[in-house]
Amino acid sequence: MMAMSSIWDPYELRRLENVLTVWVTAARERDRLSKVSEDGRRWHDEDDWSLLQAWDTDSKEEENKSQDGQGR
């Protein structure tokens, strides 16, 4: 019976409750902050917008390199 009592340990249940609360709160906040771009794709405020900006910067650098190569 010792194993059964450790499964329902109040401390472990409280930890699980805290983890689930944080997870649900983060998911709700992410959904609240999500945006829909003009073409219907979803972008989330911080991470996805910064990734999009980084991709845009990289594509501009590639374009500049290709133009430099054609000019020579």
Gaussian input, Z-matrix of N, CA and C with variables (Angstrom, degrees):
# hf/3-21g

backbone

0 1
 N
 C     1     B1
 C     2     B2     1     A1
 N     3     B3     2     A2     1     D1
 C     4     B4     3     A3     2     D2
 C     5     B5     4     A4     3     D3
 N     6     B6     5     A5     4     D4
 C     7     B7     6     A6     5     D5
 C     8     B8     7     A7     6     D6
 N     9     B9     8     A8     7     D7
 C    10    B10     9     A9     8     D8
 C    11    B11    10    A10     9     D9
 N    12    B12    11    A11    10    D10
 C    13    B13    12    A12    11    D11
 C    14    B14    13    A13    12    D12
 N    15    B15    14    A14    13    D13
 C    16    B16    15    A15    14    D14
 C    17    B17    16    A16    15    D15
 N    18    B18    17    A17    16    D16
 C    19    B19    18    A18    17    D17
 C    20    B20    19    A19    18    D18
 N    21    B21    20    A20    19    D19
 C    22    B22    21    A21    20    D20
 C    23    B23    22    A22    21    D21
 N    24    B24    23    A23    22    D22
 C    25    B25    24    A24    23    D23
 C    26    B26    25    A25    24    D24
 N    27    B27    26    A26    25    D25
 C    28    B28    27    A27    26    D26
 C    29    B29    28    A28    27    D27
 N    30    B30    29    A29    28    D28
 C    31    B31    30    A30    29    D29
 C    32    B32    31    A31    30    D30
 N    33    B33    32    A32    31    D31
 C    34    B34    33    A33    32    D32
 C    35    B35    34    A34    33    D33
 N    36    B36    35    A35    34    D34
 C    37    B37    36    A36    35    D35
 C    38    B38    37    A37    36    D36
 N    39    B39    38    A38    37    D37
 C    40    B40    39    A39    38    D38
 C    41    B41    40    A40    39    D39
 N    42    B42    41    A41    40    D40
 C    43    B43    42    A42    41    D41
 C    44    B44    43    A43    42    D42
 N    45    B45    44    A44    43    D43
 C    46    B46    45    A45    44    D44
 C    47    B47    46    A46    45    D45
 N    48    B48    47    A47    46    D46
 C    49    B49    48    A48    47    D47
 C    50    B50    49    A49    48    D48
 N    51    B51    50    A50    49    D49
 C    52    B52    51    A51    50    D50
 C    53    B53    52    A52    51    D51
 N    54    B54    53    A53    52    D52
 C    55    B55    54    A54    53    D53
 C    56    B56    55    A55    54    D54
 N    57    B57    56    A56    55    D55
 C    58    B58    57    A57    56    D56
 C    59    B59    58    A58    57    D57
 N    60    B60    59    A59    58    D58
 C    61    B61    60    A60    59    D59
 C    62    B62    61    A61    60    D60
 N    63    B63    62    A62    61    D61
 C    64    B64    63    A63    62    D62
 C    65    B65    64    A64    63    D63
 N    66    B66    65    A65    64    D64
 C    67    B67    66    A66    65    D65
 C    68    B68    67    A67    66    D66
 N    69    B69    68    A68    67    D67
 C    70    B70    69    A69    68    D68
 C    71    B71    70    A70    69    D69
 N    72    B72    71    A71    70    D70
 C    73    B73    72    A72    71    D71
 C    74    B74    73    A73    72    D72
 N    75    B75    74    A74    73    D73
 C    76    B76    75    A75    74    D74
 C    77    B77    76    A76    75    D75
 N    78    B78    77    A77    76    D76
 C    79    B79    78    A78    77    D77
 C    80    B80    79    A79    78    D78
 N    81    B81    80    A80    79    D79
 C    82    B82    81    A81    80    D80
 C    83    B83    82    A82    81    D81
 N    84    B84    83    A83    82    D82
 C    85    B85    84    A84    83    D83
 C    86    B86    85    A85    84    D84
 N    87    B87    86    A86    85    D85
 C    88    B88    87    A87    86    D86
 C    89    B89    88    A88    87    D87
 N    90    B90    89    A89    88    D88
 C    91    B91    90    A90    89    D89
 C    92    B92    91    A91    90    D90
 N    93    B93    92    A92    91    D91
 C    94    B94    93    A93    92    D92
 C    95    B95    94    A94    93    D93
 N    96    B96    95    A95    94    D94
 C    97    B97    96    A96    95    D95
 C    98    B98    97    A97    96    D96
 N    99    B99    98    A98    97    D97
 C   100   B100    99    A99    98    D98
 C   101   B101   100   A100    99    D99
 N   102   B102   101   A101   100   D100
 C   103   B103   102   A102   101   D101
 C   104   B104   103   A103   102   D102
 N   105   B105   104   A104   103   D103
 C   106   B106   105   A105   104   D104
 C   107   B107   106   A106   105   D105
 N   108   B108   107   A107   106   D106
 C   109   B109   108   A108   107   D107
 C   110   B110   109   A109   108   D108
 N   111   B111   110   A110   109   D109
 C   112   B112   111   A111   110   D110
 C   113   B113   112   A112   111   D111
 N   114   B114   113   A113   112   D112
 C   115   B115   114   A114   113   D113
 C   116   B116   115   A115   114   D114
 N   117   B117   116   A116   115   D115
 C   118   B118   117   A117   116   D116
 C   119   B119   118   A118   117   D117
 N   120   B120   119   A119   118   D118
 C   121   B121   120   A120   119   D119
 C   122   B122   121   A121   120   D120
 N   123   B123   122   A122   121   D121
 C   124   B124   123   A123   122   D122
 C   125   B125   124   A124   123   D123
 N   126   B126   125   A125   124   D124
 C   127   B127   126   A126   125   D125
 C   128   B128   127   A127   126   D126
 N   129   B129   128   A128   127   D127
 C   130   B130   129   A129   128   D128
 C   131   B131   130   A130   129   D129
 N   132   B132   131   A131   130   D130
 C   133   B133   132   A132   131   D131
 C   134   B134   133   A133   132   D132
 N   135   B135   134   A134   133   D133
 C   136   B136   135   A135   134   D134
 C   137   B137   136   A136   135   D135
 N   138   B138   137   A137   136   D136
 C   139   B139   138   A138   137   D137
 C   140   B140   139   A139   138   D138
 N   141   B141   140   A140   139   D139
 C   142   B142   141   A141   140   D140
 C   143   B143   142   A142   141   D141
 N   144   B144   143   A143   142   D142
 C   145   B145   144   A144   143   D143
 C   146   B146   145   A145   144   D144
 N   147   B147   146   A146   145   D145
 C   148   B148   147   A147   146   D146
 C   149   B149   148   A148   147   D147
 N   150   B150   149   A149   148   D148
 C   151   B151   150   A150   149   D149
 C   152   B152   151   A151   150   D150
 N   153   B153   152   A152   151   D151
 C   154   B154   153   A153   152   D152
 C   155   B155   154   A154   153   D153
 N   156   B156   155   A155   154   D154
 C   157   B157   156   A156   155   D155
 C   158   B158   157   A157   156   D156
 N   159   B159   158   A158   157   D157
 C   160   B160   159   A159   158   D158
 C   161   B161   160   A160   159   D159
 N   162   B162   161   A161   160   D160
 C   163   B163   162   A162   161   D161
 C   164   B164   163   A163   162   D162
 N   165   B165   164   A164   163   D163
 C   166   B166   165   A165   164   D164
 C   167   B167   166   A166   165   D165
 N   168   B168   167   A167   166   D166
 C   169   B169   168   A168   167   D167
 C   170   B170   169   A169   168   D168
 N   171   B171   170   A170   169   D169
 C   172   B172   171   A171   170   D170
 C   173   B173   172   A172   171   D171
 N   174   B174   173   A173   172   D172
 C   175   B175   174   A174   173   D173
 C   176   B176   175   A175   174   D174
 N   177   B177   176   A176   175   D175
 C   178   B178   177   A177   176   D176
 C   179   B179   178   A178   177   D177
 N   180   B180   179   A179   178   D178
 C   181   B181   180   A180   179   D179
 C   182   B182   181   A181   180   D180
 N   183   B183   182   A182   181   D181
 C   184   B184   183   A183   182   D182
 C   185   B185   184   A184   183   D183
 N   186   B186   185   A185   184   D184
 C   187   B187   186   A186   185   D185
 C   188   B188   187   A187   186   D186
 N   189   B189   188   A188   187   D187
 C   190   B190   189   A189   188   D188
 C   191   B191   190   A190   189   D189
 N   192   B192   191   A191   190   D190
 C   193   B193   192   A192   191   D191
 C   194   B194   193   A193   192   D192
 N   195   B195   194   A194   193   D193
 C   196   B196   195   A195   194   D194
 C   197   B197   196   A196   195   D195
 N   198   B198   197   A197   196   D196
 C   199   B199   198   A198   197   D197
 C   200   B200   199   A199   198   D198
 N   201   B201   200   A200   199   D199
 C   202   B202   201   A201   200   D200
 C   203   B203   202   A202   201   D201
 N   204   B204   203   A203   202   D202
 C   205   B205   204   A204   203   D203
 C   206   B206   205   A205   204   D204
 N   207   B207   206   A206   205   D205
 C   208   B208   207   A207   206   D206
 C   209   B209   208   A208   207   D207
 N   210   B210   209   A209   208   D208
 C   211   B211   210   A210   209   D209
 C   212   B212   211   A211   210   D210
 N   213   B213   212   A212   211   D211
 C   214   B214   213   A213   212   D212
 C   215   B215   214   A214   213   D213

   B1=1.4474
   B2=1.5263
   B3=1.3009
   B4=1.4524
   B5=1.5366
   B6=1.3201
   B7=1.4633
   B8=1.5275
   B9=1.3050
   B10=1.4634
   B11=1.5263
   B12=1.2930
   B13=1.4603
   B14=1.5284
   B15=1.3300
   B16=1.4595
   B17=1.5295
   B18=1.3425
   B19=1.4634
   B20=1.5276
   B21=1.3088
   B22=1.4506
   B23=1.5276
   B24=1.2978
   B25=1.4555
   B26=1.5366
   B27=1.3238
   B28=1.4680
   B29=1.5334
   B30=1.3207
   B31=1.4607
   B32=1.5316
   B33=1.3432
   B34=1.4634
   B35=1.5273
   B36=1.3147
   B37=1.4642
   B38=1.5268
   B39=1.3195
   B40=1.4655
   B41=1.5313
   B42=1.3275
   B43=1.4714
   B44=1.5264
   B45=1.3306
   B46=1.4582
   B47=1.5261
   B48=1.3141
   B49=1.4606
   B50=1.5304
   B51=1.3258
   B52=1.4634
   B53=1.5246
   B54=1.3242
   B55=1.4666
   B56=1.5236
   B57=1.3199
   B58=1.4632
   B59=1.5248
   B60=1.3140
   B61=1.4626
   B62=1.5241
   B63=1.3108
   B64=1.4670
   B65=1.5214
   B66=1.3290
   B67=1.4618
   B68=1.5306
   B69=1.3244
   B70=1.4627
   B71=1.5262
   B72=1.3137
   B73=1.4627
   B74=1.5240
   B75=1.3261
   B76=1.4644
   B77=1.5266
   B78=1.3140
   B79=1.4650
   B80=1.5288
   B81=1.3146
   B82=1.4656
   B83=1.5235
   B84=1.3129
   B85=1.4617
   B86=1.5249
   B87=1.3282
   B88=1.4629
   B89=1.5253
   B90=1.3188
   B91=1.4599
   B92=1.5210
   B93=1.3126
   B94=1.4655
   B95=1.5215
   B96=1.3221
   B97=1.4559
   B98=1.5217
   B99=1.3269
   B100=1.4641
   B101=1.5225
   B102=1.3033
   B103=1.4566
   B104=1.5213
   B105=1.2908
   B106=1.4593
   B107=1.5207
   B108=1.3270
   B109=1.4582
   B110=1.5265
   B111=1.3135
   B112=1.4564
   B113=1.5224
   B114=1.3238
   B115=1.4669
   B116=1.5257
   B117=1.3435
   B118=1.4512
   B119=1.5114
   B120=1.3256
   B121=1.4665
   B122=1.5152
   B123=1.3205
   B124=1.4636
   B125=1.5267
   B126=1.3162
   B127=1.4606
   B128=1.5147
   B129=1.3184
   B130=1.4597
   B131=1.5211
   B132=1.3142
   B133=1.4602
   B134=1.5197
   B135=1.3092
   B136=1.4550
   B137=1.5237
   B138=1.3169
   B139=1.4545
   B140=1.5203
   B141=1.3157
   B142=1.4520
   B143=1.5198
   B144=1.3333
   B145=1.4558
   B146=1.5236
   B147=1.3270
   B148=1.4635
   B149=1.5193
   B150=1.3406
   B151=1.4622
   B152=1.5215
   B153=1.3234
   B154=1.4582
   B155=1.5244
   B156=1.3189
   B157=1.4575
   B158=1.5206
   B159=1.3289
   B160=1.4625
   B161=1.5196
   B162=1.3325
   B163=1.4587
   B164=1.5198
   B165=1.3359
   B166=1.4554
   B167=1.5217
   B168=1.3297
   B169=1.4618
   B170=1.5212
   B171=1.3370
   B172=1.4629
   B173=1.5199
   B174=1.3253
   B175=1.4607
   B176=1.5269
   B177=1.3311
   B178=1.4656
   B179=1.5197
   B180=1.3377
   B181=1.4612
   B182=1.5227
   B183=1.3295
   B184=1.4668
   B185=1.5221
   B186=1.3194
   B187=1.4573
   B188=1.5260
   B189=1.3258
   B190=1.4603
   B191=1.5183
   B192=1.3323
   B193=1.4583
   B194=1.5238
   B195=1.3272
   B196=1.4618
   B197=1.5263
   B198=1.3295
   B199=1.4580
   B200=1.5194
   B201=1.3299
   B202=1.4630
   B203=1.5179
   B204=1.3043
   B205=1.4580
   B206=1.5140
   B207=1.3182
   B208=1.4578
   B209=1.5194
   B210=1.3059
   B211=1.4545
   B212=1.5098
   B213=1.3111
   B214=1.4629
   B215=1.4821
   A1=112.04
   A2=116.47
   A3=119.80
   A4=111.28
   A5=117.49
   A6=120.79
   A7=111.32
   A8=118.08
   A9=121.27
   A10=111.92
   A11=117.51
   A12=119.54
   A13=111.16
   A14=118.77
   A15=120.53
   A16=111.82
   A17=117.67
   A18=120.12
   A19=110.44
   A20=117.07
   A21=121.47
   A22=112.57
   A23=116.65
   A24=121.93
   A25=109.36
   A26=118.52
   A27=120.97
   A28=113.14
   A29=117.27
   A30=120.24
   A31=110.57
   A32=116.61
   A33=120.68
   A34=111.22
   A35=117.01
   A36=119.90
   A37=111.12
   A38=117.17
   A39=121.44
   A40=110.20
   A41=116.41
   A42=119.81
   A43=110.86
   A44=116.65
   A45=121.02
   A46=110.95
   A47=116.34
   A48=120.65
   A49=110.69
   A50=117.64
   A51=121.52
   A52=111.52
   A53=116.60
   A54=120.42
   A55=110.32
   A56=116.74
   A57=120.24
   A58=111.72
   A59=117.42
   A60=120.97
   A61=110.84
   A62=116.68
   A63=120.68
   A64=110.31
   A65=116.81
   A66=121.31
   A67=110.95
   A68=117.35
   A69=121.17
   A70=110.36
   A71=117.56
   A72=121.13
   A73=110.83
   A74=117.03
   A75=120.79
   A76=111.07
   A77=117.60
   A78=120.86
   A79=110.72
   A80=117.14
   A81=120.44
   A82=110.93
   A83=117.11
   A84=120.89
   A85=110.46
   A86=116.98
   A87=120.98
   A88=110.16
   A89=116.96
   A90=120.37
   A91=111.46
   A92=116.37
   A93=120.11
   A94=111.24
   A95=115.98
   A96=120.24
   A97=113.55
   A98=116.40
   A99=118.42
   A100=109.92
   A101=113.58
   A102=119.95
   A103=108.29
   A104=115.52
   A105=120.33
   A106=106.50
   A107=115.81
   A108=119.44
   A109=109.67
   A110=117.17
   A111=121.41
   A112=112.38
   A113=118.23
   A114=119.97
   A115=112.10
   A116=117.84
   A117=121.00
   A118=115.50
   A119=118.83
   A120=119.73
   A121=109.38
   A122=115.77
   A123=120.58
   A124=109.36
   A125=115.59
   A126=121.62
   A127=107.35
   A128=116.66
   A129=120.87
   A130=107.77
   A131=115.98
   A132=122.83
   A133=115.35
   A134=117.89
   A135=120.33
   A136=113.49
   A137=116.46
   A138=120.71
   A139=113.15
   A140=117.42
   A141=120.07
   A142=112.15
   A143=117.46
   A144=118.72
   A145=110.49
   A146=117.75
   A147=119.19
   A148=110.55
   A149=117.42
   A150=120.01
   A151=110.95
   A152=116.78
   A153=120.63
   A154=110.35
   A155=117.13
   A156=120.42
   A157=110.91
   A158=117.26
   A159=120.44
   A160=110.20
   A161=117.61
   A162=121.10
   A163=109.60
   A164=117.41
   A165=121.83
   A166=110.23
   A167=117.42
   A168=121.61
   A169=110.69
   A170=117.04
   A171=120.93
   A172=111.33
   A173=117.75
   A174=120.13
   A175=110.37
   A176=117.78
   A177=120.27
   A178=110.91
   A179=116.94
   A180=120.15
   A181=110.53
   A182=117.44
   A183=121.39
   A184=110.37
   A185=116.82
   A186=121.16
   A187=110.21
   A188=117.30
   A189=120.88
   A190=111.37
   A191=117.53
   A192=121.16
   A193=110.79
   A194=117.35
   A195=120.08
   A196=110.39
   A197=118.19
   A198=120.78
   A199=110.57
   A200=117.45
   A201=120.92
   A202=110.37
   A203=117.34
   A204=121.91
   A205=112.06
   A206=118.86
   A207=122.91
   A208=111.17
   A209=117.20
   A210=121.29
   A211=113.28
   A212=117.79
   A213=120.35
   A214=112.57
   D1=-12.96
   D2=-178.86
   D3=-61.92
   D4=-38.08
   D5=-179.14
   D6=-66.10
   D7=-39.60
   D8=-179.75
   D9=-64.78
   D10=-37.86
   D11=-179.28
   D12=-68.39
   D13=-30.85
   D14=179.90
   D15=-74.07
   D16=-24.70
   D17=178.26
   D18=-66.63
   D19=-37.76
   D20=-176.71
   D21=-100.57
   D22=29.03
   D23=178.75
   D24=-61.32
   D25=125.55
   D26=-177.98
   D27=-57.90
   D28=-35.63
   D29=179.13
   D30=-63.70
   D31=-45.04
   D32=179.72
   D33=-66.45
   D34=-38.05
   D35=177.31
   D36=-64.14
   D37=-39.40
   D38=178.16
   D39=-65.04
   D40=-41.81
   D41=177.49
   D42=-61.56
   D43=-44.45
   D44=178.62
   D45=-61.58
   D46=-43.03
   D47=178.43
   D48=-61.16
   D49=-42.28
   D50=179.21
   D51=-64.00
   D52=-43.49
   D53=179.63
   D54=-62.94
   D55=-45.77
   D56=179.94
   D57=-64.89
   D58=-37.31
   D59=178.20
   D60=-63.65
   D61=-45.05
   D62=178.42
   D63=-62.91
   D64=-43.42
   D65=-178.28
   D66=-62.92
   D67=-45.56
   D68=-179.66
   D69=-67.04
   D70=-41.24
   D71=179.01
   D72=-62.55
   D73=-43.28
   D74=178.56
   D75=-63.95
   D76=-40.47
   D77=179.14
   D78=-64.84
   D79=-41.87
   D80=178.54
   D81=-65.07
   D82=-41.20
   D83=179.45
   D84=-65.57
   D85=-41.61
   D86=178.19
   D87=-60.57
   D88=-44.21
   D89=178.84
   D90=-64.75
   D91=-37.73
   D92=179.54
   D93=-65.19
   D94=-37.02
   D95=-176.97
   D96=-86.07
   D97=-8.66
   D98=-176.54
   D99=-68.33
   D100=150.25
   D101=-179.31
   D102=-127.26
   D103=159.40
   D104=174.28
   D105=-113.48
   D106=122.83
   D107=-179.96
   D108=-74.96
   D109=175.01
   D110=-176.13
   D111=-60.70
   D112=-33.62
   D113=-178.53
   D114=-90.54
   D115=8.82
   D116=172.74
   D117=94.79
   D118=-5.11
   D119=177.68
   D120=-78.89
   D121=148.47
   D122=-179.42
   D123=-92.13
   D124=132.86
   D125=174.74
   D126=-125.29
   D127=136.28
   D128=177.68
   D129=-96.87
   D130=144.69
   D131=-169.55
   D132=-41.45
   D133=-71.21
   D134=-168.41
   D135=-79.67
   D136=-63.83
   D137=-170.65
   D138=-63.22
   D139=-52.62
   D140=-174.18
   D141=-70.04
   D142=-37.80
   D143=178.44
   D144=-65.35
   D145=-39.43
   D146=179.05
   D147=-68.15
   D148=-35.73
   D149=175.67
   D150=-65.12
   D151=-41.07
   D152=178.79
   D153=-63.60
   D154=-42.04
   D155=179.06
   D156=-65.88
   D157=-39.76
   D158=177.81
   D159=-64.50
   D160=-41.17
   D161=178.70
   D162=-63.38
   D163=-42.23
   D164=-179.94
   D165=-62.84
   D166=-41.54
   D167=178.03
   D168=-64.03
   D169=-44.30
   D170=178.88
   D171=-62.51
   D172=-41.39
   D173=-178.73
   D174=-67.45
   D175=-35.18
   D176=176.98
   D177=-67.57
   D178=-38.71
   D179=177.34
   D180=-64.16
   D181=-41.86
   D182=177.58
   D183=-62.38
   D184=-41.16
   D185=179.62
   D186=-64.04
   D187=-42.38
   D188=178.44
   D189=-63.84
   D190=-40.24
   D191=178.41
   D192=-63.81
   D193=-41.55
   D194=-179.04
   D195=-68.45
   D196=-35.31
   D197=177.37
   D198=-69.17
   D199=-37.72
   D200=176.97
   D201=-63.55
   D202=-39.84
   D203=-179.75
   D204=-68.16
   D205=-33.95
   D206=-179.63
   D207=-75.86
   D208=-30.13
   D209=-177.38
   D210=-74.12
   D211=-18.49
   D212=-176.09
   D213=-85.88

